[in-house]
Amino acid sequence: MSHNTFGHLFRVTTWGESHGPAIGCVIDGCPPGVAFTRDEVQGYLDKRRPGQSRYTTQRKEPDTVAILSGTLENAETGEHVATGAPIALQIANVDQRSKDYAEVKDAFRPGHADFTYVAKYGLRDHRGGGRSSARETAMRVAAGAIARKVVPGLAVRAALIQMGTEKIDRANWDWDEVEQNPFFCPDHSAVQGWAAYLDGIRKAGSSCGAVIEVEATGIQAGLGAPIYGKLDSDLALAMMSINAVKGVEIGAGFAAAAMTGQENADEIRKGKDGKATFLSNNAGGILGGISTGQPVVARFVVKPTSSILTPVKTIDTRGNETEISTTGRHDPCVGIRAVPIGEAMMALVLADHYLRHRGQTGSA
Ligand SMILES: Cc1cc2nc3c(=O)[nH]c(=O)nc-3n(C[C@H](O)[C@H](O)[C@H](O)COP(=O)(O)O)c2cc1C
């Protein structure tokens, strides 16, 4: 099962299964001198960690990260400075309950990877889904925390803008609100309604999807490349590689179809500093695959969790028709915990492109 590595110059390889003893990653290509603390990495992991509210899976994983190699640690400040050698990070799995997966051992969950893993490999790790489990994404979040440090001035943040049928009112957008509620929702007026909505979904033994918006600021003009190295195509790949993601948009995205040319074009003026300034950002900060210097904006849709209590039609591993109901601990809306994962994938793409830009043009 290859293809466990993401990136070109900032390369992250993840390893480990949901119900194995540990998961981990190796970051190859982190420039020497990049400084970070274990607490910073842990802070991002804590945002993704399961069991933090009644709206996510009750699997209790502390997700405590260990930094095993590739840094020099200052014992007094706790700061790690990358040496340029591979950085290995590891998280122990402590709360596996493999017996919860007995019901999916001999039957395929519709909407999950059970059927296709068997079709391709002839076998699958039914305990928690093995590599198809989003447990793997914890390592993306850990690596993303370090990637953020590679690009000077970079800030990446994300929010949940739709849960099931419930949308935010963008006029109420408040980034400070995102950290104040269990949904990473930027619209305070939506939170109570979302809580009731998700309680209803969960009590009905069902699940719902979500839309996440990710924004990166502090990016110079010029990151990315034409043709097959486009910043937007790499972002689409990055977001689409997250479990359960079924759609990605950049900037105005699908809404651009209904715009006129005048509406969609981001008009250009000369700013006070003499540099180009754009009057809008329908392009999501990318033109011709190359960053404009505006915020880079991506949105992705996460489908409803496939492991649900309500029985659904399927076949067993011998090909007989049956029904399956999944009783283990599953998120009713996996989109909530996808918010920090989207941030991490944005940071990984931008760190990689920053180093590629430096390598190709000789300038940072
Ligand atoms: C943060 C996160 C948590 C997830 N947790 C679950 C889960 O508890 N149960 C489940 O059936 N799927 C869960 N998923 C989705 C599955 O991993 C995913 O649907 C499966 O691997 C099949 O891949 P695909 O949906 O991308 O085709 C989760 C996804 C994310 C992003």
The ligand as an ORCA input file, in Angstrom:
! r2SCAN-3c Opt
* xyz 0 1
  C     -11.966     13.865     11.190
  C     -12.624     12.705     10.528
  C     -13.181     11.705     11.316
  C     -13.825     10.627     10.729
  N     -14.408      9.696     11.530
  C     -15.181      8.749     10.974
  C     -15.930      7.867     11.790
  O     -15.938      7.984     13.026
  N     -16.674      6.908     11.183
  C     -16.727      6.786      9.817
  O     -17.423      5.913      9.309
  N     -16.023      7.614      9.022
  C     -15.260      8.581      9.556
  N     -14.566      9.434      8.742
  C     -14.646      9.265      7.281
  C     -13.931      8.016      6.764
  O     -12.577      7.999      7.178
  C     -14.031      7.983      5.247
  O     -15.352      8.165      4.827
  C     -13.544      6.644      4.702
  O     -12.159      6.524      4.891
  C     -13.840      6.447      3.209
  O     -13.149      7.413      2.448
  P     -13.909      8.500      1.550
  O     -15.115      8.919      2.305
  O     -12.909      9.609      1.402
  O     -14.259      7.836      0.241
  C     -13.892     10.524      9.310
  C     -13.336     11.534      8.520
  C     -12.720     12.629      9.109
  C     -12.163     13.714      8.248
*
